[in-house]
């Protein structure tokens, strides 16, 4: 189930492979959300800090510049384009999941610092998408700018 502004959306399908595969594998990884509540007012967002510059943000971008945030009190990834939450994302420092497969890394766009969703091992950007209310994570060969 995906959580969307109070509306419960059901997904019947395979359990996601998140936690066992990184986005650097040749196939995409899917994460199946599991709960059904809306993003609450007063949401507690994870804040990421670039140790080199001190820049802080809750906004994390993928390879297509799509925005996600991490709701730390619910351990959820917030897919901002459609306001969906996906459970199972326990942020620890710059790591986005308990398996430490994904990590926030920093880069610059037009002189503005940004945080990026990357694969921990290779450091490459991941391409996130939501298809039929299922979060999909695909590999790229792009590094944070």
C-alpha positions in Angstrom: 0.0 0.0 0.0 1.1 3.5 -0.7 0.2 6.4 1.5 -1.2 9.4 -0.3 -2.9 12.4 1.4 -5.3 10.2 3.4 -6.2 8.0 0.4 -5.1 4.4 0.7 -3.8 3.0 -2.5 -3.3 -0.8 -2.7 -0.6 -2.5 -4.6 -0.7 -6.3 -5.2 2.6 -7.6 -6.4 6.0 -8.8 -5.5 7.7 -7.8 -2.3 10.4 -5.2 -3.1 14.1 -6.2 -3.1 15.2 -3.1 -1.2 17.8 -4.1 1.3 19.2 -6.8 -0.8 20.2 -5.1 -4.0 21.9 -1.7 -4.7 20.9 0.4 -7.6 24.2 -0.4 -9.3 22.9 -3.8 -10.2 21.8 -4.3 -13.9 18.2 -4.5 -12.9 16.0 -2.0 -11.1 15.0 -2.4 -7.5 11.5 -1.9 -6.3 10.3 -1.0 -2.8 6.7 -1.8 -1.8 5.2 0.6 0.6 3.4 -0.9 3.6 1.2 1.6 5.5 -1.6 4.0 4.8 -1.6 7.4 6.4 -1.0 10.8 4.9 2.0 13.0 5.4 1.1 14.7 8.7 1.3 18.4 9.4 4.5 19.0 11.4 6.4 16.2 9.6 9.9 15.5 11.0 12.2 15.6 8.0 15.7 14.2 8.1 18.3 16.9 7.5 21.5 16.1 5.6 24.7 18.2 6.2 27.6 18.6 3.8 30.6 18.3 6.1 32.8 20.2 3.7 30.6 23.3 3.4 28.1 23.1 6.3 25.2 23.3 3.9 22.1 21.6 5.3 19.0 20.4 3.4 16.0 18.0 3.6 15.7 18.0 -0.2 17.3 15.0 -2.0 17.4 14.7 -5.8 17.7 11.7 -8.1 19.4 11.6 -11.5 16.3 13.2 -13.1 16.2 16.0 -10.5 13.1 14.5 -9.0 12.7 15.5 -5.3 12.4 13.1 -2.4 12.5 13.7 1.4 12.8 11.4 4.3 10.3 11.5 7.1 12.4 10.4 10.1 9.7 9.7 12.7 7.9 7.3 10.3 11.1 5.9 8.7 9.6 6.8 5.3 10.8 8.1 1.9 8.5 10.9 0.8 8.1 10.9 -3.0 7.3 14.6 -3.3 6.0 14.7 -7.0 2.8 12.7 -6.0 3.0 13.0 -2.2 3.4 9.3 -1.6 5.3 7.8 1.4 7.2 4.6 1.3 8.1 2.8 4.5 11.3 1.2 5.5 13.8 4.1 5.0 15.8 4.4 8.3 18.1 7.4 7.9 21.4 7.1 9.7 23.7 10.0 9.0 24.2 10.1 5.3 22.9 6.6 4.8 19.3 6.2 3.7 18.6 2.6 4.6 19.6 0.0 7.2 21.5 -2.0 4.6 23.6 1.1 3.8 23.0 0.5 0.1 22.0 4.2 -0.5 23.6 7.4 0.6 23.2 11.1 0.3 26.1 12.8 -1.5 26.5 16.5 -2.3 27.1 18.3 -5.5 26.6 21.8 -7.1 24.2 23.0 -9.8 24.7 26.6 -11.0 26.7 27.4 -7.9 23.9 26.1 -5.6 24.7 23.1 -3.4 22.3 20.1 -3.6 22.0 16.7 -2.0 21.7 13.6 -4.2 20.3 10.0 -3.8 23.3 7.8 -4.7 24.4 4.2 -4.5 26.8 3.8 -1.5 29.4 1.7 -3.2 29.8 3.3 -6.6 28.7 6.8 -5.6 26.6 7.1 -8.7 23.2 8.8 -8.9 20.1 6.6 -8.8 17.1 7.1 -11.0 13.9 6.9 -8.9 10.4 6.6 -10.2 7.0 5.5 -9.1 5.0 3.1 -11.3 1.6 1.8 -10.2 2.4 3.3 -6.7 5.6 1.2 -6.4 8.9 2.9 -5.9 11.5 1.8 -8.4 15.3 2.5 -8.2 17.4 2.1 -11.3 21.2 2.4 -11.7 22.9 5.2 -13.7 26.6 5.9 -14.5 26.2 9.6 -13.4 28.1 11.1 -10.6 26.8 14.0 -8.5 27.7 17.3 -10.3 
